[in-house]
C-alpha cells in the first residue's frame, strides 16, 4: 500500500513542482515542493512512481527544538493563497513549511537560484 497519494501536482516553474499529498493512514494532507520538470510529471507512470518513492513529510511538533517564524505578506495575496490552499486541502502554514523545507535542502539550491532569478 502506498504511504502517500498525490492529489494535485502544480507547476510553480519549469523545474519546481508543488505536490499536494494525502497520507492515507491518517487522512491528513500536506504540501511537498519537488525539483522536477513539469513535463516529466505528465509522462505516464511518473506520478505513480513518485507515490512509491516520496518520503512522508516531516511532522513538525512544537517543542524544545522548534522556532516561531513570522512572514509579512500583502493582505490580498494572503487571502487568495488561503482560499487556494483551502480548495486543495492544505493550510497556508503547510505551504509555507513546504517552501522552507525545499529551500533548506542543499540539493535544491541550484534550481532555487534559477527560479529566484526569473522571479526578480
Phi, psi and omega in degrees: 000140180292142176280332184227143172239125180279122181267316181222143170237115186239121178285126174268337175200188178294338186232007177234124183245129174263123177251130170258121187239153173246137177259102188302332183295330180234358178075004179281155175249157177207173180241141177227132171261140186223136173280101181203145177286134181298324179301324178296324181295339179276348181290144178302133177087350183297311182295317179299320179294319177299319180300328181281334189249345181292135174285155175297139175301146180293128177275106182273123178248144174293137181180196184300324184266008182263159177228159174266139178237134180244133177243141170256127184217144179300136188302316180295318178297318179298316180299315179295319179295317180298317179295317180297315180301317179298322179297323182264358172091023175233170177260162175300324180297320178294321178296315178297319179295322177299319179294317178298316178301316181298314181294328183284341182280117182302329180297339184262359188298321180294313179297318181296318178299317179296318180296316180295323177302319181287333181283334184272000000 
